Amino acid sequence: MYACANLSFLFKEAGPIISRHKAAASKGFRFVENDFPTGTTPDELGQAVKESGVTQVLINCFHAVDVIKKINSPNIRLQLDLFHLQMICGNVSNNIKRLLPYTGHVQVAQSPDRYEPSFEGELNMKYVFSELQKAGYEGPVGCEYIPSKSTEESLFWIKDFGLKF
């Protein structure tokens, strides 16, 4: 396992987000991530990654697709967090179609309370999972939710939604 510097929180003393890649590399970090790289363009972020020699493993926003296209490497993929996608912008079905070609991992939780996907909430998660399947996603689905009961009692949705362990 390797430590990954979250540049949204670390190396703020280095200045803007694009200056933090080099700062992280100078301290021995090989991997970096950041939440929302505001104040920079995809070209600037791509250049900062290349110049620093670090691997960008996560960018948590739509800006990420432009950066992924710019860097053009199989080693950088989008984490499609369906909970945050719904909370920030909605339009989940269309965004799945748009973002899935750049996605390496999907995370799920029902919004707005972050319970298991089968819990009543804003999304019809069975439909959302069918959209993921139609779009060809076969990878892992991160269960990033707060169980409404015990963890064991919350797991029934996995089989009901057609997932495997």
C-alpha positions in Angstrom: 0.0 0.0 0.0 1.1 3.5 -0.7 0.2 6.9 0.9 -1.6 9.2 -1.5 -1.5 13.0 -0.9 -4.9 14.7 -1.1 -3.9 18.0 -2.5 -7.1 19.6 -1.5 -5.9 19.3 2.1 -2.2 18.9 2.0 0.6 21.3 0.8 -1.6 24.3 0.8 1.5 26.3 1.8 2.8 25.6 -1.7 0.1 27.8 -3.2 -2.4 26.9 -5.9 -3.4 23.3 -6.6 -1.0 23.0 -9.6 2.0 23.9 -7.3 1.1 21.2 -4.8 2.0 18.3 -7.2 5.7 19.2 -7.1 5.5 19.8 -3.4 4.0 16.3 -2.8 6.6 14.7 -5.1 9.5 16.5 -3.3 8.3 14.8 -0.1 8.3 11.3 -1.7 4.7 11.0 -2.7 4.2 9.0 -5.9 0.4 9.3 -5.9 -1.9 12.4 -5.5 -5.6 13.0 -5.5 -7.8 16.1 -5.1 -11.5 16.9 -4.7 -12.3 19.9 -6.8 -9.3 21.5 -8.6 -10.9 24.9 -9.0 -8.9 27.8 -10.3 -7.0 25.8 -12.9 -7.6 24.5 -16.4 -7.4 20.9 -17.4 -4.2 21.8 -19.4 -2.5 23.3 -16.4 -3.5 20.4 -14.2 -2.2 17.9 -16.8 1.0 19.8 -17.1 1.5 19.8 -13.3 1.0 16.0 -13.2 3.5 15.5 -16.0 6.1 17.8 -14.6 6.0 16.4 -11.1 6.1 12.8 -12.2 3.3 11.8 -9.7 0.3 9.7 -10.6 -3.1 11.4 -10.3 -5.4 8.7 -8.9 -8.5 10.7 -8.2 -10.2 13.9 -9.1 -13.6 14.2 -7.7 -15.5 16.4 -10.2 -16.6 16.8 -13.9 -13.4 18.7 -14.5 -11.8 15.2 -14.2 -13.0 14.0 -17.6 -11.1 16.9 -19.3 -8.0 16.0 -17.3 -8.3 12.3 -18.1 -8.6 13.1 -21.8 -5.6 15.4 -21.7 -3.3 13.0 -19.8 -4.6 10.1 -22.0 -3.3 7.3 -19.7 -5.0 4.1 -18.7 -3.7 4.7 -15.2 -6.0 7.6 -14.5 -9.8 6.8 -14.3 -12.8 8.5 -12.9 -14.4 7.4 -9.6 -18.1 7.6 -10.3 -19.6 8.3 -6.9 -23.4 8.1 -7.5 -24.2 9.6 -4.1 -22.2 12.7 -4.8 -23.3 12.8 -8.4 -26.9 13.0 -7.3 -26.2 15.5 -4.5 -24.2 17.9 -6.6 -25.9 17.8 -10.0 -28.5 15.1 -10.4 -29.3 13.8 -13.9 -27.7 10.5 -12.9 -28.9 8.4 -15.8 -27.5 10.8 -18.5 -24.3 11.4 -16.5 -23.7 7.6 -16.3 -23.8 7.4 -20.1 -21.5 10.4 -20.4 -19.0 9.5 -17.7 -18.8 5.7 -17.8 -16.3 5.6 -20.7 -13.8 7.3 -18.3 -14.8 5.4 -15.2 -12.7 2.9 -13.3 -14.7 2.5 -10.2 -18.3 3.1 -9.1 -19.5 3.9 -5.5 -23.1 3.8 -4.3 -25.3 5.1 -1.5 -28.9 6.3 -1.5 -29.3 10.1 -1.2 -29.9 12.2 0.7 -29.1 10.2 3.9 -26.3 8.0 2.5 -28.0 4.7 3.4 -27.8 1.4 1.4 -29.1 1.7 -2.2 -32.3 -0.2 -1.4 -33.3 2.4 1.2 -36.1 4.8 0.2 -34.6 8.0 -1.1 -34.2 10.3 -4.1 -33.1 7.6 -6.6 -34.6 4.5 -8.0 -31.4 2.6 -7.5 -32.6 -0.6 -9.3 -33.1 1.6 -12.4 -29.7 3.2 -11.8 -28.1 -0.2 -11.7 -29.9 -1.3 -14.9 -28.5 1.8 -16.5 -25.0 0.9 -15.4 -25.5 -2.6 -16.8 -26.9 -1.3 -20.1 -23.9 1.0 -20.4 -21.6 -2.0 -20.0 -20.2 -1.5 -16.6 -18.9 -4.8 -15.1 -16.4 -3.6 -12.5 -16.5 -3.3 -8.7 -19.2 -1.3 -7.0 -18.0 0.3 -3.8 -20.6 0.1 -1.0 -19.9 3.5 0.5 -23.0 3.8 2.6 -24.1 4.0 6.2 -26.1 0.9 7.0 -29.6 1.8 8.2 -29.5 -1.3 10.5 -26.6 -3.6 11.0 -24.2 -4.1 8.2 -25.4 -7.7 7.8 -29.0 -6.7 7.6 -28.2 -4.0 5.0 -26.6 -6.4 2.5 -29.7 -8.0 1.0 -29.9 -5.4 -1.7 -26.7 -6.8 -3.3 -28.4 -9.9 -4.5 -31.7 -8.2 -5.2 -30.0 -5.7 -7.5 -28.1 -8.5 -9.3 -24.7 -7.9 -8.0 -22.2 -10.7 -6.8 -19.7 -10.9 -4.0 
